Amino acid sequence: MKKTSTPLPRLLLGTAMFCCFSELCFAEEIIDAPTTSVPPQGQSTQQAADNKNVPHAFPDLAKMDEQVGKPPVSWNDTFIGYRVGNNFHFPGVADKIKQNIGYLTTTGGFKYGSYAFNVDYRVSDSANPEAGGPSNGGAQEVYSVGRVTASASKIFGRQVGYGVIRDVGLTGGYEFGTKNDAYAQRARMLVLGGTVEFALPRGFWNLTVGARTESNHNGIVGADVDYDTAAHLESSWLYPFRLGSVPLIFRGFVSITGPKGKDGFSVQTTTEYLTRAALLADIGSFAGQSRTFYAGVGYEYWKNMFGTPSDEAVNTKTSTPMLQMEVHF
């Protein structure tokens, strides 16, 4: 039976991972950071450090000073951000939704790999109300994504990749979320998969293929839902470049999750596709604060949201531009 009036929110990234890596997962940056313990091919760390005009990778590989066979140097990039879009959708909600989203992200490297963690705080407008009705205001949501990747190159102390493959590893992570609308989701997800990092002149691009488990809550029917383990693929990237005198980064992630059995309404789920990308300018560089303040535009596309087939509910697809800004510490 089709549902046309009840939301079915169950957030994925990420990555998240940034992720983005997410963001990965829903809307969390699935920004899985580079796991390699050596600098990008064709560019030594000393050359990058001496040339202030070179847009470094993210994180700043010029500060890592890691070489094959040496103990790797830990690094970290922590930042807060804000993004806003006016054309979000949720299955079963007839109207488009505006969301204001604040986020805190930390990503870095350690002796045996890398990590990325993100927390989003999302506030919807009255089209996606709190439990009790539109008069109670827009729903609020907290969603977190985390990924840890064990790097083969770091663990074995030598370059494991070859040719277009810079490194391989094993990635594990989680996604937890809660929201105070009528659906009252309580997402709990675990992810495990093999990761390949591709060799780029600067920046990074990785791909993880594995499986994801999920349990959630359906407040409409008042029941917890344990989904089947599903095939899961996520990829994240970041590429720094310049347009004239303006330093830019192009960052994003793709997440694909296969069918996971029936949802809380006894509807058979289908494959869902989520991608988010952002083009951000290093505006701090014009005030002598390079790689500190970023602003730009983003875009999110999400098909078959939460695994809901398009013939089972209205608005199972989001396609929205966003404005985005970040402050890096």
N, C-alpha and C positions, 0 to 999 in steps of 0.2 A: 504494500500500500504506500502511496506517495505521501511524503510529508511536505507541506507547503508553508507551515507557520512556526515550526519549532526549530531553534538553532541546533546544529550538531557540531559544536566546536571541539576539536581534539587536535591540539597543536603538535606539529612535527618538531631545520637548520636546519643550519645549520646547520658553519660551521662552516659554523659554525661551520671543520672544521673542519672559519672559519669556520664557517663553518661553518660558513660559514654557518663553517664553518662553520648555519644557520646556517647560524644561522643559521646535514645537517639537518628531517627536522623542520620545524617551522620557525621562521622569522628570527632565528637566532643566527648570529653570524657563525657559520661553520667555517672558521678561519683556521683550519689545521695548519700550523706554522711549518716552515721548512724543518726537516729533521736532520738533514745532512750536517756533518761536522766539518765540512770543507767549504770554502767560498765558491761562488758560482764560477763555472768554467769560463776561462778567457779573461778573468779579472781578479787580480790578486788583492788581498786585503790592504796591502800597503798602497797600491795604486789608488784604490778607492778612497783611502784616508787622505791622501795627498791632494786629490782633485775634488774641491768643494762643489764643483758643478755637476758631478756625477750623481744622478738620482739613485740612491741605494735601494737594495731590496727591503722588503718589510718582513720581519724586523730588520734593523740596520745591520746588515752582515759585515759592514766595514768595522764595526765595533766588536765583533765576535773573535777575530784573530785566531780562528781555529784551523789546524792543519791535520792531515791524516796521520794517525798514530799518536798524536798528542792528546792529553786529557782535554776534553771540550770545555769551553768557557760558557757558563750560564748567562742568560740574557733574559730581559723581560720588557714588554711594552704594555702599559696599562693606560686605558683611556675611557672617558665618558662620552656619550653621544646622544643625539636627539634626531629623530626623523618623524615626518608627518606626511600622511596621505589621505586623500578624500574619496577614494573609490575602492575601499576594502569591502569584501562580502563574506558572509557565512552561510552555509547550507541551511535552507529553510527561512532565512531572513530576507524579506522582499526588498528592502531598501538598501542603498549603498551606505557605507559606514565610514566616518572619519575617525582616524586613530592618531593620537599623540603618543609617541613611544620614546621613553628614555632608557638608556642602557649603559651598563658597566661591563667592560671587557678587560681581561688580562690574558696575555699569551706570552709564551717564553720557551726557553730551552733549558735542559738540565743534562746531567752526565750521560744519560742513556736515551734521550729522546726530546720530546717537546710536549707542550700542553696548551690548551685553550679553554677558557671558561667565560661564560657570558650570562648576565641576568638582564632580562627586559622587564620594564614596568609599562604596561599598556593601558591607555584610557580611551574607551570608545565614546562616541556621542550617543544620544538617546535612541538612535535606531537599533543599537545593541544594548538594551537597558540592563541595569542590575535586576536581580530576582525581585519580583514584586510589581514590575511594570515601568513604563517610561517616566512616570512622575518621580521615580527614585534616582534618575540620572543614568549616565552611561556606565557600563560594566568596567571593572578594573581587573587586570590580570597580571600575575607574576609568572614568568617562565624562565627557566635556566637550562643551559646546555653546557656540557663539559666533554672534552675529548683529551685523551692522553695517548701519544704515539711512541712506541718503542722503536728506535732507529737501529737497523742492522749495522750501518756504518759506525755509529757511535759505540754500540755494544762490542763489536769485534775490532774496533780501532783501525779500520782500513776501509777504503772505498769499496762498497759492495755493488753499486750500480755500474752499468756499462752502457755506452752510447747515449741514447736519449733518456735512459733511466739513471737518475742520480742516486737514488736510495730506495730501499724497501723497508717495510716495517709492519708492526701489528698495532691497530688502533682499537681502543675500547672507550666507552663513554656512556653518558646518561642524558636523559631529558626529563625534567620534572616541571610541572606547571599546575596552577590553580586559578580559577576564575569565579567571580561572584554573580554570574548571570543565572538564568533558570536551568541551564544544562549542568552547571556546577562541576565542570570537568576537574579531574584530579589525575592528570597524565603522569604515568610512570613508565619510562622506557629505558632499555639497555641496548647498546650497539656494540658489535664486535666484528672486525673485518681486517683483511689484509690491505696494506696501503703501498702505493707506488708514488714516488715523487719524481717528476720529470725534470730534466736538465734544461734550465733557461739561462740566458745571459745574465739576467737579474730578475728579482722577484721570485715567485714560486707558483707551482701548479701541481696539485696532487689528486689522487683518485683512490677511494676506499670502496671495496666491494665486500659485503658480508651479510649479516642478518641483524634483525631488530625485533625485540620483544616489546609488548605494550600491555599495560593494564590501565583502565580508566574508570570514570564514573559517569553515569547518565542520570542526571537529576530529573529529567522529564518522566522517565519510567521508574525512577528510584532504585536503580540497580548498578552494581559494579560489573565491569566487562573485562574479561581476560581474552585478548585477541590471540590468534595463532601467530607463531613466529613467522616473520615475513622476510623475503629477500630485500636487501637494502643497498643502494649505491649512493655515494656522495662524492662530490668533487669541489674543491675550492681553489681559488687563484688570487694572485695580486701581481700587477705589473706596473712599475713606475716608469714614467716617461716625461718628456717636456713638450709643450706646445709653445714655441717661441721662448719667452722668459718665464713661463708659468710651469712649475713642477706639478705633475698630476699623478694620481694612482687610479688604476682601474681594478676594482676588487669585487669578488662575488662568490657565489656557490650555487651548485645544483644538487638537488636531493630527489631520489626516486625510490619509492617504497611499493613493493608488490602487494597483491591482495593478502589480507590478514584474517579471513574468515568473516563471520557475521558481526555487525555492530549491535548496539543496545536496542535497536528497533528491529532486529532480526533481518536486516538488509545485508546481502552479500556485498562486501567491499570490493573495490577495484583498484588498479594501480594509480597512484597519485604522483604528480610531478610538481616540484617547487623550485623556483630559481629566483634569486635576488642579486642584483648587481648595482654598483655605485661608481660614479666618476667624481672624484674628489680633488679639489685644488688645494695645494699647500699654501694657503693664504698667509700663514705666519711667516713664510720666507721673505715676504715683502717688508716685514718689520724686524728682521734679524732673528726670528724665532722659527727656524727651519724644522720641519717635521713635528710641529706642536699643534697648530690650529689648521683644521681642514673644513672645507665646505663644498657642497656640490649637489648633484641630483642622483636619485636612485630609481630603481624600477623593480617591482615584484610581480611575478606571474605564478599562479598556483592553480593547477587543474585537478579536478576530482578531489577537492579539499577533504582531508581526514579520511580519504578512501571512499567518499560518497559518490555513487554513480550520478551522472547528470539527469537521468530519467527518474530518479527517486526524490529529488528535492530541487527547489529553485536555487539559483545563485551558488553553484558548486565551483565557480571559477572566480578568482581575483586577478585583475590586471590593472595595476595602478602605478603612476609615477609618484615619486616622493622627493621632498627636500630633506637634506641631511647635513649635519655638522658634527664635528668631533674635537675634543681637546685631549691631547696626549701628554702624559706626564713623564 
